[in-house]
């Protein structure tokens, strides 16, 4: 069923993005519907982070368009994209190391695009009990897993319509990674759309509605988790399984 463009949180069409002379994205189309959880997959260097940065306005595509809630936001600054309800958890986490956990969270608190305040400070702490134990700690004092929890918690404090997670569990101990996947499941249940990049396709496909695989800046697969899992040769070819 076709979805009206104005109802699509994210719609990217024909994106061509370069770093200098390097042609990274080659005509990528990518959409996110309301309440949808998408896995963005592919080996390193295939364009996943570049696609996310092109959507967020961190990199300007040379051709193509990015629409957020039906508005053309191609090349607009990241803060304008964020104001339209898109929250971004970058690969490097980007927390403020000189601010405490409380300060990192409360500085981001605001209502969402429809005035929703579903994710309060109290709810975030209930979701991340480990952070509750470290409220006075500075961001730089936290472990990598705790920093990732703080970054996700801070993003939720903006009450977003879409949460983008780049390398959700990269470098985290298995126990902490399991906690992050639990939280991703809770985010899905809350109705927030999400885009998840992670190398662990088994965990990703357990919670996603749809998956997109990029190879050398082009979409080579788009479909449900069941469709993808039914094609082990595709997993082996493009994800090294």
Residue frames as a rotation matrix with the C-alpha (Angstrom) as fourth column:
UNK 1
0.574 0.819 0.000 0.00
0.819 -0.574 0.000 0.00
0.000 0.000 -1.000 0.00
UNK 2
-0.182 -0.639 0.747 1.37
0.579 -0.684 -0.444 3.38
0.795 0.352 0.495 -0.99
UNK 3
0.165 0.144 -0.976 2.01
0.935 -0.337 0.109 5.79
-0.313 -0.930 -0.190 1.85
UNK 4
0.883 0.189 0.429 1.56
0.337 -0.892 -0.302 9.54
0.325 0.411 -0.852 1.37
UNK 5
0.006 -0.983 0.183 4.91
0.501 -0.155 -0.852 11.30
0.866 0.097 0.491 1.34
UNK 6
-0.065 0.006 0.998 3.84
-0.569 -0.822 -0.032 13.66
0.820 -0.570 0.057 4.13
UNK 7
0.823 0.433 0.369 3.19
-0.550 0.443 0.708 10.62
0.143 -0.785 0.602 6.36
UNK 8
0.648 -0.673 -0.356 6.65
0.526 0.734 -0.430 9.14
0.551 0.091 0.830 5.82
UNK 9
0.830 -0.401 -0.387 9.08
0.184 -0.459 0.869 10.14
-0.526 -0.793 -0.307 8.57
UNK 10
-0.152 -0.924 -0.351 12.01
-0.377 -0.274 0.885 9.62
-0.914 0.267 -0.306 6.16
UNK 11
0.784 0.282 0.553 12.07
0.385 0.476 -0.790 9.35
-0.486 0.833 0.265 2.39
UNK 12
-0.068 -0.866 -0.496 15.39
-0.412 -0.428 0.804 9.48
-0.909 0.259 -0.327 0.56
UNK 13
0.804 0.385 0.453 15.41
0.253 0.468 -0.847 9.14
-0.538 0.796 0.279 -3.22
UNK 14
0.819 -0.430 0.381 18.25
0.432 0.024 -0.902 8.76
0.378 0.903 0.205 -5.70
UNK 15
0.874 -0.480 -0.075 21.01
-0.269 -0.606 0.749 9.72
-0.405 -0.634 -0.659 -3.26
UNK 16
0.551 -0.829 0.101 24.49
0.578 0.291 -0.762 10.15
0.603 0.478 0.639 -4.70
UNK 17
0.964 -0.253 0.075 26.97
-0.220 -0.614 0.758 11.14
-0.146 -0.748 -0.648 -2.01
UNK 18
0.514 -0.857 -0.032 30.70
0.311 0.221 -0.924 11.68
0.800 0.465 0.380 -2.40
UNK 19
0.753 -0.523 -0.400 33.69
0.241 -0.347 0.906 12.16
-0.613 -0.779 -0.135 -0.14
UNK 20
-0.222 -0.802 -0.555 35.94
-0.421 -0.435 0.796 14.20
-0.879 0.411 -0.241 -2.39
UNK 21
-0.405 -0.001 -0.914 36.34
-0.908 0.118 0.402 12.15
0.107 0.993 -0.049 -5.57
UNK 22
-1.000 0.005 0.018 35.09
0.001 0.983 -0.186 8.94
-0.019 -0.186 -0.982 -3.91
UNK 23
-0.341 0.931 -0.135 31.56
-0.713 -0.162 0.682 8.08
0.613 0.329 0.718 -5.03
UNK 24
-0.927 -0.098 0.363 30.02
-0.353 0.562 -0.748 6.42
-0.131 -0.821 -0.555 -1.93
UNK 25
-0.212 0.920 0.331 26.24
0.117 0.360 -0.925 6.31
-0.970 -0.157 -0.184 -2.42
UNK 26
-0.973 -0.180 -0.146 25.05
-0.140 -0.043 0.989 5.44
-0.184 0.983 0.016 -5.90
UNK 27
-0.559 0.815 -0.152 21.39
-0.494 -0.180 0.851 6.23
0.667 0.550 0.503 -6.36
UNK 28
-0.908 0.159 -0.389 20.09
0.382 0.694 -0.610 4.96
0.173 -0.702 -0.691 -3.02
UNK 29
-0.118 0.926 0.359 16.36
-0.433 -0.374 0.820 4.99
0.894 -0.059 0.445 -2.24
UNK 30
-0.760 -0.163 -0.629 15.47
0.463 0.543 -0.701 4.54
0.455 -0.824 -0.337 1.44
UNK 31
-0.102 0.789 0.605 12.24
-0.408 -0.588 0.698 5.06
0.907 -0.176 0.382 3.38
UNK 32
-0.955 -0.030 -0.293 11.13
0.254 0.422 -0.870 4.74
0.150 -0.906 -0.396 6.99
UNK 33
-0.150 0.973 0.176 7.45
0.071 -0.167 0.983 4.40
0.986 0.161 -0.044 7.80
UNK 34
-0.038 0.218 0.975 5.77
-0.887 -0.457 0.068 5.23
0.460 -0.862 0.211 11.08
UNK 35
0.552 0.280 0.785 6.34
-0.756 0.565 0.330 2.57
-0.352 -0.776 0.524 13.74
UNK 36
0.929 -0.203 -0.311 8.71
-0.049 0.762 -0.645 0.61
0.368 0.614 0.698 11.50
UNK 37
0.501 -0.831 0.242 12.00
-0.401 0.025 0.916 -0.92
-0.767 -0.556 -0.321 12.65
UNK 38
0.942 -0.199 -0.269 14.58
-0.227 0.210 -0.951 -1.26
0.245 0.957 0.152 9.87
UNK 39
0.488 -0.853 0.183 17.92
0.295 0.358 0.886 -3.06
-0.821 -0.379 0.427 9.83
UNK 40
0.856 -0.331 -0.398 20.54
-0.516 -0.478 -0.711 -1.36
0.045 0.814 -0.580 7.64
UNK 41
0.654 -0.536 0.534 23.15
0.104 0.763 0.638 -3.96
-0.749 -0.362 0.555 6.78
UNK 42
0.895 -0.447 -0.013 26.33
-0.026 -0.022 -0.999 -4.45
0.446 0.894 -0.031 4.80
UNK 43
0.343 -0.858 -0.382 30.03
0.929 0.371 0.000 -4.96
0.141 -0.354 0.924 5.30
UNK 44
0.193 -0.387 -0.901 32.32
0.444 -0.785 0.432 -2.13
-0.875 -0.484 0.020 6.40
UNK 45
-0.662 -0.581 -0.473 32.75
-0.041 -0.602 0.797 0.62
-0.748 0.547 0.375 3.84
UNK 46
-0.636 0.466 0.615 29.55
0.769 0.446 0.458 -0.12
-0.061 0.764 -0.642 1.91
UNK 47
-0.715 0.268 0.646 27.88
0.117 -0.865 0.488 3.22
0.689 0.425 0.587 2.65
UNK 48
0.037 0.799 -0.600 25.68
0.863 0.278 0.423 2.60
0.505 -0.533 -0.679 5.70
UNK 49
-0.104 -0.130 -0.986 27.02
0.807 -0.591 -0.007 5.45
-0.581 -0.796 0.166 7.85
UNK 50
-0.964 -0.261 -0.050 27.18
0.173 -0.759 0.628 7.73
-0.202 0.597 0.776 4.80
UNK 51
-0.420 0.891 0.172 23.50
0.463 0.048 0.885 7.10
0.781 0.451 -0.432 4.13
UNK 52
0.274 0.523 -0.807 22.62
0.959 -0.088 0.269 7.99
0.069 -0.848 -0.526 7.72
UNK 53
-0.412 -0.524 -0.745 24.80
0.572 -0.786 0.236 11.11
-0.709 -0.329 0.624 7.61
UNK 54
-0.933 0.139 0.333 23.21
0.237 -0.458 0.857 12.14
0.272 0.878 0.394 4.31
UNK 55
0.017 0.993 -0.115 19.76
0.706 0.069 0.705 11.85
0.708 -0.093 -0.700 5.92
UNK 56
0.358 0.106 -0.928 20.86
0.903 -0.291 0.315 13.78
-0.236 -0.951 -0.199 9.02
UNK 57
0.958 0.010 0.285 22.43
0.122 -0.917 -0.379 16.63
0.258 0.399 -0.880 7.05
UNK 58
0.579 -0.814 -0.042 25.97
-0.031 -0.074 0.997 15.84
-0.814 -0.576 -0.068 8.24
UNK 59
-0.687 -0.681 0.252 26.99
0.257 0.097 0.962 15.17
-0.679 0.726 0.108 4.63
UNK 60
0.066 0.731 -0.679 25.34
-0.565 -0.533 -0.629 16.86
-0.822 0.425 0.378 1.65
UNK 61
0.151 0.035 0.988 24.39
0.594 0.796 -0.119 14.55
-0.790 0.605 0.099 -1.23
UNK 62
-0.799 -0.471 -0.373 25.53
-0.040 -0.577 0.815 15.69
-0.600 0.667 0.443 -4.66
UNK 63
-0.651 0.678 -0.341 22.27
-0.521 -0.073 0.851 14.43
0.552 0.731 0.401 -6.17
UNK 64
-0.418 0.602 -0.680 18.96
0.603 0.744 0.287 13.10
0.679 -0.290 -0.674 -4.91
UNK 65
-0.167 0.487 0.857 16.61
-0.501 -0.791 0.352 14.29
0.849 -0.371 0.376 -2.19
UNK 66
-0.805 0.008 -0.593 15.94
0.502 0.544 -0.673 13.75
0.317 -0.839 -0.442 1.52
UNK 67
-0.178 0.821 0.543 12.42
-0.358 -0.568 0.741 14.41
0.917 -0.062 0.395 2.75
UNK 68
-0.938 -0.021 -0.346 11.48
0.316 0.355 -0.880 14.41
0.142 -0.934 -0.327 6.43
UNK 69
-0.337 0.907 -0.250 7.72
0.532 -0.035 -0.846 14.30
-0.777 -0.419 -0.471 7.08
UNK 70
0.459 0.580 0.673 7.18
0.860 -0.101 -0.500 15.43
-0.222 0.808 -0.545 3.48
UNK 71
0.908 -0.185 -0.375 9.52
-0.192 -0.981 0.020 18.42
-0.372 0.054 -0.927 3.73
UNK 72
0.701 -0.709 0.076 12.59
0.362 0.261 -0.895 18.66
0.615 0.655 0.439 1.51
UNK 73
0.912 -0.408 0.044 15.51
-0.212 -0.377 0.901 18.72
-0.352 -0.831 -0.431 3.93
UNK 74
0.702 -0.671 0.239 18.30
0.676 0.522 -0.520 17.84
0.224 0.526 0.820 1.49
UNK 75
-0.182 -0.927 0.327 21.54
0.674 -0.360 -0.646 19.31
0.716 0.103 0.690 2.81
UNK 76
0.548 0.403 0.733 19.80
-0.247 -0.759 0.602 21.19
0.799 -0.511 -0.317 5.62
UNK 77
-0.422 -0.795 0.436 21.76
-0.675 -0.046 -0.737 21.44
0.605 -0.605 -0.517 8.90
UNK 78
-0.670 0.086 -0.737 21.43
0.295 0.942 -0.159 18.54
0.681 -0.324 -0.657 11.37
UNK 79
-0.925 0.328 -0.193 19.64
0.110 -0.255 -0.961 20.60
-0.364 -0.910 0.200 14.02
UNK 80
-0.418 0.811 -0.409 16.77
-0.897 -0.439 0.045 21.27
-0.143 0.385 0.912 11.57
UNK 81
-0.297 0.260 -0.919 16.45
-0.340 0.870 0.356 17.55
0.892 0.418 -0.170 10.83
UNK 82
-0.854 -0.078 -0.514 16.46
0.417 0.487 -0.767 16.84
0.310 -0.870 -0.384 14.58
UNK 83
-0.824 0.563 -0.071 13.71
-0.410 -0.677 -0.611 19.43
-0.392 -0.474 0.788 15.12
UNK 84
-0.139 0.783 -0.607 11.49
-0.922 0.120 0.367 17.39
0.360 0.611 0.705 12.81
UNK 85
0.610 0.516 0.601 11.69
-0.766 0.576 0.284 14.40
-0.200 -0.634 0.747 15.15
UNK 86
0.748 -0.437 -0.500 14.77
0.046 0.785 -0.618 12.46
0.663 0.439 0.607 13.99
UNK 87
0.711 -0.538 0.453 17.17
-0.614 -0.162 0.772 11.40
-0.342 -0.827 -0.446 16.77
UNK 88
0.660 -0.582 -0.474 20.65
-0.250 0.425 -0.870 10.14
0.708 0.693 0.135 15.84
UNK 89
0.777 -0.508 0.372 22.97
-0.264 0.273 0.925 7.97
-0.572 -0.817 0.077 17.91
UNK 90
0.602 -0.561 -0.568 26.28
-0.732 -0.103 -0.673 8.16
0.319 0.822 -0.473 16.00
UNK 91
0.599 -0.433 -0.673 28.94
0.229 0.899 -0.374 5.49
0.767 0.070 0.638 15.90
UNK 92
-0.461 -0.887 0.017 31.20
0.293 -0.170 -0.941 7.49
0.838 -0.429 0.339 18.24
UNK 93
-0.139 0.579 -0.803 28.30
0.979 0.202 -0.024 8.07
0.148 -0.790 -0.595 20.71
UNK 94
-0.396 -0.050 0.917 28.95
0.352 -0.930 0.102 11.83
0.848 0.363 0.386 21.03
UNK 95
0.598 0.556 -0.578 28.13
0.752 -0.139 0.644 12.26
0.278 -0.820 -0.501 24.70
UNK 96
0.488 -0.419 0.765 29.38
-0.341 -0.899 -0.275 15.29
0.803 -0.127 -0.582 26.60
UNK 97
0.108 -0.549 -0.829 32.20
0.550 0.727 -0.411 13.88
0.828 -0.411 0.380 28.71
UNK 98
-0.861 -0.484 0.156 32.44
0.180 -0.577 -0.796 16.93
0.476 -0.657 0.584 30.98
UNK 99
-0.239 0.853 0.464 28.74
-0.860 -0.407 0.306 16.76
0.450 -0.326 0.831 31.90
UNK 100
-0.708 0.053 0.704 27.19
-0.479 0.697 -0.534 14.36
-0.519 -0.715 -0.469 34.38
UNK 101
-0.851 0.477 0.221 24.70
0.525 0.747 0.408 11.66
0.029 0.463 -0.886 33.42
UNK 102
-0.006 0.883 -0.469 21.88
0.747 -0.308 -0.589 13.85
-0.664 -0.354 -0.658 34.77
UNK 103
-0.080 -0.079 -0.994 23.05
-0.271 -0.958 0.098 16.85
-0.959 0.277 0.055 32.76
UNK 104
-0.952 -0.284 -0.114 23.47
-0.196 0.283 0.939 14.84
-0.234 0.916 -0.325 29.55
UNK 105
-0.598 0.786 0.159 19.90
0.801 0.588 0.110 13.60
-0.007 0.193 -0.981 29.88
UNK 106
0.121 0.770 -0.627 18.12
0.726 -0.499 -0.472 16.74
-0.676 -0.398 -0.620 31.06
UNK 107
-0.503 -0.348 -0.791 19.74
-0.207 -0.840 0.501 19.04
-0.839 0.416 0.350 28.49
UNK 108
-0.996 0.073 -0.052 17.98
-0.028 0.292 0.956 17.02
0.085 0.954 -0.289 25.75
UNK 109
-0.563 0.825 -0.047 14.52
0.664 0.417 -0.620 16.94
-0.492 -0.380 -0.783 27.34
UNK 110
-0.755 0.452 -0.475 11.76
-0.562 -0.819 0.114 18.31
-0.337 0.353 0.873 25.14
UNK 111
0.199 0.902 0.382 8.37
-0.241 0.423 -0.873 17.43
-0.950 0.082 0.302 23.73
UNK 112
-0.512 -0.336 0.791 8.15
0.582 0.542 0.607 15.63
-0.632 0.771 -0.082 20.41
UNK 113
-0.990 0.037 0.133 6.78
0.087 -0.578 0.812 16.96
0.107 0.815 0.569 17.14
UNK 114
-0.214 0.977 0.003 3.20
0.250 0.052 0.967 16.19
0.944 0.208 -0.255 18.19
UNK 115
0.075 0.176 0.982 3.68
-0.756 -0.632 0.171 17.51
0.650 -0.755 0.085 21.73
UNK 116
0.775 0.250 -0.581 4.25
0.063 0.883 0.464 14.00
0.629 -0.396 0.669 23.09
UNK 117
0.004 -0.758 0.653 6.25
-0.913 -0.270 -0.307 13.58
0.409 -0.595 -0.692 26.29
UNK 118
0.839 0.375 -0.394 6.15
-0.260 0.913 0.315 9.80
0.478 -0.162 0.863 26.53
UNK 119
0.298 -0.827 -0.476 9.85
0.731 0.519 -0.444 9.54
0.614 -0.216 0.759 27.35
UNK 120
0.878 0.016 0.479 10.37
-0.284 -0.786 0.548 11.41
0.386 -0.618 -0.686 30.60
UNK 121
-0.117 -0.948 0.297 13.52
-0.827 -0.072 -0.557 11.53
0.549 -0.311 -0.776 32.70
UNK 122
-0.066 0.166 0.984 11.94
-0.842 0.519 -0.144 9.01
-0.535 -0.838 0.106 35.08
UNK 123
0.881 0.452 0.141 11.03
-0.298 0.761 -0.576 6.60
-0.368 0.465 0.805 32.28
UNK 124
0.525 -0.771 -0.361 14.54
-0.475 0.086 -0.876 6.74
0.706 0.631 -0.321 30.83
UNK 125
-0.372 -0.699 0.610 16.03
-0.902 0.119 -0.415 5.86
0.218 -0.705 -0.675 34.22
UNK 126
0.315 0.551 0.773 13.56
-0.633 0.729 -0.261 3.00
-0.707 -0.407 0.578 34.61
UNK 127
0.971 0.066 -0.228 14.63
-0.229 0.515 -0.826 1.72
0.063 0.855 0.515 31.19
UNK 128
0.263 -0.956 -0.130 18.34
0.028 0.142 -0.989 2.12
0.964 0.256 0.064 31.99
UNK 129
0.971 0.190 -0.146 18.73
0.140 0.043 0.989 1.12
0.194 -0.981 0.015 35.65
UNK 130
0.224 -0.963 -0.149 22.52
0.974 0.228 -0.007 1.13
0.041 -0.143 0.989 35.26
UNK 131
-0.316 -0.302 0.899 22.44
0.399 -0.902 -0.164 4.87
0.861 0.307 0.406 34.55
UNK 132
0.672 0.663 0.329 20.34
-0.052 -0.401 0.915 5.43
0.738 -0.632 -0.235 37.65
UNK 133
0.775 -0.442 -0.451 23.29
0.618 0.385 0.685 4.19
-0.130 -0.810 0.572 39.70
UNK 134
-0.240 -0.966 0.097 25.66
0.942 -0.207 0.264 6.67
-0.235 0.155 0.959 38.05
UNK 135
0.673 0.675 0.302 23.73
0.733 -0.662 -0.155 9.92
0.096 0.326 -0.940 37.90
UNK 136
0.857 -0.350 -0.379 26.58
-0.121 -0.851 0.511 12.01
-0.501 -0.392 -0.771 39.30
UNK 137
0.042 -0.891 0.452 29.28
0.571 0.393 0.721 10.46
-0.820 0.227 0.525 37.13
UNK 138
-0.031 -0.161 -0.987 30.76
-0.655 -0.742 0.141 12.46
-0.755 0.651 -0.082 34.28
UNK 139
0.846 0.430 -0.316 30.27
-0.503 0.447 -0.740 11.06
-0.177 0.785 0.594 30.81
UNK 140
0.219 -0.857 -0.466 33.97
-0.712 0.186 -0.677 10.30
0.667 0.480 -0.570 30.52
UNK 141
-0.502 -0.390 0.772 33.82
-0.848 0.399 -0.350 8.15
-0.171 -0.830 -0.531 33.67
UNK 142
0.478 0.795 0.374 31.35
-0.652 0.607 -0.454 5.69
-0.588 -0.027 0.808 32.15
UNK 143
-0.399 -0.510 0.762 32.21
0.149 0.784 0.603 2.42
-0.905 0.354 -0.237 30.45
UNK 144
-0.971 -0.001 -0.239 31.60
-0.234 -0.201 0.951 2.09
-0.049 0.980 0.195 26.72
UNK 145
-0.592 0.795 -0.131 28.34
0.671 0.576 0.466 0.25
0.447 0.188 -0.875 27.33
UNK 146
-0.081 0.536 -0.840 27.15
0.829 -0.431 -0.355 2.86
-0.553 -0.726 -0.409 29.81
UNK 147
-0.681 -0.208 -0.702 28.01
-0.147 -0.900 0.410 5.62
-0.717 0.383 0.582 27.36
UNK 148
-0.925 0.379 -0.026 25.93
0.072 0.240 0.968 3.87
0.373 0.894 -0.249 24.70
UNK 149
-0.238 0.868 -0.436 23.01
0.963 0.270 0.012 3.62
0.129 -0.417 -0.900 27.13
UNK 150
-0.236 0.087 -0.968 23.39
0.453 -0.871 -0.189 7.31
-0.860 -0.483 0.166 27.94
UNK 151
-0.920 -0.145 -0.364 23.42
-0.229 -0.554 0.800 8.27
-0.317 0.820 0.477 24.27
UNK 152
-0.675 0.736 -0.042 20.28
0.444 0.452 0.774 6.26
0.589 0.504 -0.632 23.57
UNK 153
-0.107 0.625 -0.774 18.62
0.971 -0.100 -0.215 7.63
-0.212 -0.775 -0.596 26.71
UNK 154
-0.549 -0.170 -0.818 19.50
0.139 -0.984 0.111 11.18
-0.824 -0.053 0.564 25.71
UNK 155
-0.974 0.212 -0.085 18.02
-0.112 -0.117 0.987 10.59
0.199 0.970 0.138 22.24
UNK 156
-0.397 0.874 -0.281 14.80
0.784 0.482 0.392 9.27
0.478 -0.064 -0.876 23.79
UNK 157
-0.360 0.209 -0.909 14.54
0.700 -0.584 -0.411 12.40
-0.617 -0.784 0.064 25.94
UNK 158
-0.891 0.054 -0.452 13.80
-0.302 -0.813 0.498 14.33
-0.340 0.580 0.740 22.73
UNK 159
-0.061 0.914 0.401 10.68
-0.030 0.400 -0.916 12.16
-0.998 -0.068 0.003 22.25
UNK 160
-0.709 -0.367 -0.602 11.60
-0.551 -0.244 0.798 11.39
-0.440 0.898 -0.030 18.64
UNK 161
0.547 0.811 -0.207 9.50
-0.744 0.357 -0.565 9.95
-0.384 0.463 0.799 15.85
UNK 162
0.851 -0.373 -0.370 12.55
0.027 0.735 -0.678 8.09
0.525 0.566 0.635 14.50
UNK 163
0.622 -0.727 0.291 15.63
-0.503 -0.086 0.860 6.85
-0.599 -0.682 -0.420 16.35
UNK 164
0.781 -0.460 -0.423 18.71
-0.274 0.357 -0.893 6.08
0.562 0.813 0.152 14.24
UNK 165
0.719 -0.537 0.440 21.31
-0.338 0.282 0.898 3.81
-0.607 -0.795 0.021 15.86
UNK 166
0.631 -0.585 -0.509 24.66
-0.544 0.134 -0.828 3.53
0.553 0.800 -0.234 14.06
UNK 167
-0.318 -0.719 -0.617 26.65
-0.067 0.667 -0.742 0.48
0.946 -0.194 -0.260 15.29
UNK 168
0.534 0.747 0.395 24.28
-0.436 -0.157 0.886 -0.24
0.724 -0.646 0.242 18.16
UNK 169
0.974 -0.124 0.189 26.51
-0.103 0.502 0.859 -2.74
-0.202 -0.856 0.476 20.00
UNK 170
0.610 -0.790 -0.049 29.95
0.044 0.096 -0.994 -2.17
0.791 0.605 0.094 18.42
UNK 171
-0.332 -0.934 0.133 32.74
-0.153 -0.086 -0.984 -3.10
0.931 -0.347 -0.115 20.83
UNK 172
0.062 0.428 0.902 30.43
-0.956 -0.233 0.176 -3.90
0.286 -0.873 0.395 23.74
UNK 173
-0.886 -0.323 0.331 30.72
-0.434 0.830 -0.352 -6.91
-0.161 -0.455 -0.876 26.03
UNK 174
-0.758 0.592 -0.273 28.09
0.204 0.614 0.762 -9.60
0.619 0.522 -0.587 25.30
UNK 175
-0.401 0.619 -0.675 26.16
0.903 0.142 -0.406 -8.90
-0.155 -0.772 -0.616 28.52
UNK 176
-0.480 0.176 -0.859 25.93
0.032 -0.975 -0.218 -5.18
-0.877 -0.132 0.463 27.74
UNK 177
-0.926 0.130 -0.355 25.08
-0.370 -0.111 0.923 -5.87
0.081 0.985 0.151 24.10
UNK 178
-0.631 0.728 -0.270 22.20
0.671 0.686 0.282 -8.05
0.390 -0.003 -0.921 25.26
UNK 179
-0.279 0.491 -0.825 20.93
0.670 -0.516 -0.534 -5.13
-0.688 -0.702 -0.185 27.34
UNK 180
-0.714 -0.023 -0.700 21.08
-0.378 -0.829 0.413 -2.82
-0.590 0.559 0.583 24.31
UNK 181
-0.882 0.419 -0.215 19.05
-0.006 0.447 0.895 -5.31
0.471 0.791 -0.392 22.26
UNK 182
-0.415 0.753 -0.511 16.47
0.906 0.293 -0.306 -5.48
-0.081 -0.590 -0.804 25.05
UNK 183
-0.347 0.223 -0.911 16.19
0.203 -0.930 -0.305 -1.70
-0.915 -0.291 0.278 24.94
UNK 184
-0.916 0.016 -0.401 15.85
-0.389 -0.283 0.877 -1.72
-0.100 0.959 0.265 21.15
UNK 185
-0.688 0.699 -0.192 12.89
0.568 0.685 0.456 -4.06
0.451 0.205 -0.869 21.62
UNK 186
-0.221 0.588 -0.778 11.30
0.806 -0.340 -0.485 -1.70
-0.550 -0.734 -0.399 24.13
UNK 187
-0.651 -0.073 -0.756 11.76
-0.230 -0.929 0.288 1.22
-0.724 0.362 0.588 21.73
UNK 188
-0.932 0.326 -0.156 10.01
-0.057 0.294 0.954 -0.75
0.357 0.899 -0.255 19.02
UNK 189
-0.420 0.806 -0.417 7.12
0.884 0.467 0.012 -1.60
0.204 -0.363 -0.909 21.36
UNK 190
-0.363 0.251 -0.897 6.77
0.477 -0.777 -0.410 2.09
-0.800 -0.577 0.162 22.24
UNK 191
0.616 0.713 0.336 5.89
0.619 -0.174 -0.766 2.88
-0.488 0.680 -0.548 18.61
UNK 192
0.390 -0.572 -0.721 9.00
-0.513 -0.785 0.346 4.86
-0.764 0.236 -0.600 17.71
UNK 193
0.977 -0.182 -0.113 10.38
-0.022 0.436 -0.900 4.09
0.213 0.881 0.422 14.25
UNK 194
0.482 -0.872 0.079 14.01
-0.399 -0.138 0.907 3.04
-0.780 -0.469 -0.414 14.28
UNK 195
0.801 -0.425 -0.421 16.90
-0.318 0.294 -0.901 2.36
0.507 0.856 0.101 11.95
UNK 196
0.721 -0.519 0.459 19.52
-0.346 0.304 0.888 0.00
-0.600 -0.799 0.040 13.37
UNK 197
0.512 -0.685 -0.519 23.01
-0.530 0.223 -0.818 -0.60
0.676 0.694 -0.249 12.02
UNK 198
0.314 -0.474 0.823 24.86
-0.798 0.337 0.499 -3.50
-0.514 -0.813 -0.272 13.61
UNK 199
-0.452 -0.604 -0.657 27.08
-0.860 0.491 0.139 -6.34
0.239 0.628 -0.741 12.48
UNK 200
-0.901 0.133 0.413 25.07
-0.098 0.865 -0.491 -8.93
-0.423 -0.483 -0.767 14.43
UNK 201
-0.675 0.645 -0.359 22.43
-0.583 -0.168 0.795 -9.73
0.452 0.745 0.490 11.81
UNK 202
-0.563 0.478 -0.674 20.92
0.513 0.842 0.168 -12.48
0.648 -0.251 -0.719 13.98
UNK 203
-0.552 0.342 -0.761 19.93
0.679 -0.345 -0.648 -9.97
-0.484 -0.874 -0.042 16.67
UNK 204
-0.851 0.209 -0.483 18.96
-0.370 -0.889 0.268 -7.31
-0.373 0.407 0.834 14.14
UNK 205
-0.699 0.580 -0.418 16.56
-0.319 0.269 0.909 -9.59
0.640 0.768 -0.003 12.26
UNK 206
-0.641 0.472 -0.606 14.86
0.737 0.598 -0.314 -10.63
0.214 -0.648 -0.731 15.50
UNK 207
-0.267 0.524 -0.808 13.45
0.594 -0.571 -0.567 -7.14
-0.759 -0.632 -0.159 16.02
UNK 208
-0.787 -0.093 -0.609 13.23
-0.312 -0.793 0.524 -5.60
-0.532 0.602 0.595 12.53
UNK 209
0.351 0.928 0.123 10.22
-0.120 0.175 -0.977 -5.40
-0.928 0.329 0.173 10.22
UNK 210
0.990 -0.062 0.128 12.34
0.131 0.033 -0.991 -4.80
0.058 0.998 0.041 7.15
UNK 211
0.304 -0.950 -0.077 16.02
0.310 0.023 0.951 -5.00
-0.901 -0.313 0.301 6.23
UNK 212
0.978 -0.112 -0.178 18.12
-0.210 -0.440 -0.873 -3.19
0.019 0.891 -0.454 3.64
UNK 213
0.412 -0.890 0.192 21.55
0.593 0.423 0.686 -4.41
-0.692 -0.169 0.702 2.49
UNK 214
0.842 -0.247 -0.479 24.01
-0.467 -0.777 -0.421 -2.01
-0.268 0.578 -0.771 0.89
UNK 215
0.361 -0.805 0.471 26.89
0.710 0.565 0.421 -3.14
-0.605 0.182 0.775 -1.31
UNK 216
-0.632 -0.733 0.250 29.26
0.741 -0.478 0.472 -0.47
-0.227 0.484 0.845 -2.65
UNK 217
-0.846 0.251 -0.471 26.66
-0.153 -0.959 -0.237 2.24
-0.512 -0.128 0.850 -2.14
UNK 218
-0.534 0.715 -0.452 23.78
-0.654 -0.010 0.756 0.43
0.536 0.699 0.473 -3.81
UNK 219
-0.042 0.621 0.783 20.76
-0.849 0.391 -0.356 -1.40
-0.527 -0.679 0.511 -2.38
UNK 220
-0.720 -0.258 -0.644 21.07
-0.590 0.717 0.372 -5.10
0.366 0.648 -0.668 -3.24
UNK 221
-0.563 0.609 -0.559 18.31
0.613 0.761 0.212 -6.38
0.554 -0.223 -0.802 -0.95
UNK 222
-0.774 0.433 0.462 15.21
-0.616 -0.684 -0.391 -4.98
0.147 -0.587 0.796 0.69
UNK 223
-0.073 0.785 -0.615 12.68
-0.210 0.591 0.779 -7.17
0.975 0.186 0.122 2.44
UNK 224
0.733 0.459 0.502 11.35
-0.581 0.040 0.813 -8.69
0.353 -0.888 0.296 5.65
UNK 225
-0.118 -0.772 0.625 13.49
-0.948 0.275 0.160 -10.57
-0.296 -0.573 -0.764 8.13
UNK 226
0.326 0.310 0.893 11.82
-0.162 0.949 -0.271 -13.85
-0.932 -0.056 0.359 7.17
UNK 227
0.998 0.039 -0.051 12.56
-0.054 0.073 -0.996 -13.24
-0.035 0.997 0.075 3.50
UNK 228
0.357 -0.934 0.007 16.20
-0.856 -0.330 -0.397 -12.48
0.373 0.136 -0.918 4.28
UNK 229
-0.150 -0.428 0.891 16.68
-0.816 0.563 0.133 -15.46
-0.558 -0.707 -0.433 6.61
UNK 230
0.657 0.466 0.593 15.23
-0.047 0.810 -0.584 -17.73
-0.752 0.356 0.554 3.94
UNK 231
0.923 -0.384 0.003 18.15
-0.009 -0.029 -1.000 -16.80
0.384 0.923 -0.030 1.68
UNK 232
0.743 -0.665 -0.077 21.33
0.228 0.144 0.963 -18.02
-0.629 -0.733 0.259 3.44
UNK 233
0.125 -0.713 0.689 23.29
0.990 0.133 -0.042 -17.58
-0.062 0.688 0.723 0.21
UNK 234
0.501 0.125 0.856 22.48
0.324 -0.945 -0.052 -13.85
0.802 0.304 -0.514 0.31
UNK 235
0.978 -0.156 0.138 23.67
-0.182 -0.316 0.931 -13.61
-0.102 -0.936 -0.338 3.92
UNK 236
0.472 -0.846 0.247 26.87
0.618 0.518 0.591 -15.41
-0.628 -0.126 0.768 3.01
UNK 237
0.167 -0.394 0.904 27.53
0.936 -0.226 -0.272 -13.27
0.311 0.891 0.331 -0.04
UNK 238
0.222 0.045 0.974 26.89
0.219 -0.976 -0.005 -9.85
0.950 0.214 -0.226 1.45
UNK 239
0.715 0.092 0.693 27.30
-0.593 -0.445 0.671 -10.21
0.370 -0.891 -0.264 5.20
UNK 240
-0.242 -0.950 -0.196 30.07
-0.702 0.311 -0.641 -12.78
0.670 -0.018 -0.742 5.33
UNK 241
0.263 0.432 0.863 28.01
-0.919 0.383 0.088 -15.33
-0.293 -0.816 0.498 7.23
